Amino acid sequence: MSNIMSNLKKIEEIKSLTMVSDDRIDGLIEIISPFYLKTDKAHGLDHVLDVTITMIKMKIKLFIKDESCIDENILVAGLCHDMFSTLEDRKIHNEKGAIWISKNSDKLQNLFQIDNTRAIELAILEHRSSWKQEFSSTLSELISSADRGYLNLDDMIERSLKYHNGNMEEVIKHMREKFGRTGYAKYPQIFLDFHDDDLEYFYDDIDSL
């Protein structure tokens, strides 16, 4: 029950931060919710709501005006990006998500009154921290930045514990390998600009684990 209430509060925050009508947001939530009943614990509806909120806050703080980052695109990309993040499909969930966007393009265009969904499709394809190529749009960089979350080590450990079934040793190993100074999670410029000088303190915290 507490998780449901938390998610409802996050949905209300999203509505308060955008100019998109409530019924369109509710319509998308209704479409995607069943998918997040099947994802792993660390990539559920609560996570994508957090990512969407962070995307909007990054856009506001950094005065991002790029046409790919209209609120409608942010909402669809943010809320749909982990729909296929099941334990079985974790390594290809971005690819499956992009395909779903392509197949449901007409439905999404009608719901949000947008011209096309190509930028959203590519943003979902490119959102993972393991993506090594150039981003195709600012929207891709924005969701990749937001998906890394805030630099709150306690929250990140709590979320990682869900994925690793409470195994703290595995969590610490994961945190160092992915988020440490030499980790494979390379931060986009939007992420660095948003967090200013906090990254060095974050690295120090990981080193102390």
RAGILIN-V50117 format. One record per run of one state. SS is the DSSP state (H for helix, E for strand, L for the rest). FROM is the first residue (numbers start at 1). TO is the last residue. Records with the same first field share a line. If there is no record, write none. Layout:
SS = FROM-TO  FROM-TO
This chain:
L = 1-1  18-21  38-40  44-44  62-66  70-70  81-89  104-104  113-117  127-137  147-152  164-167  180-188  196-197  208-209
H = 2-17  22-37  41-43  45-61  67-69  71-80  90-103  105-112  118-126  138-146  153-163  168-179  189-195  198-207
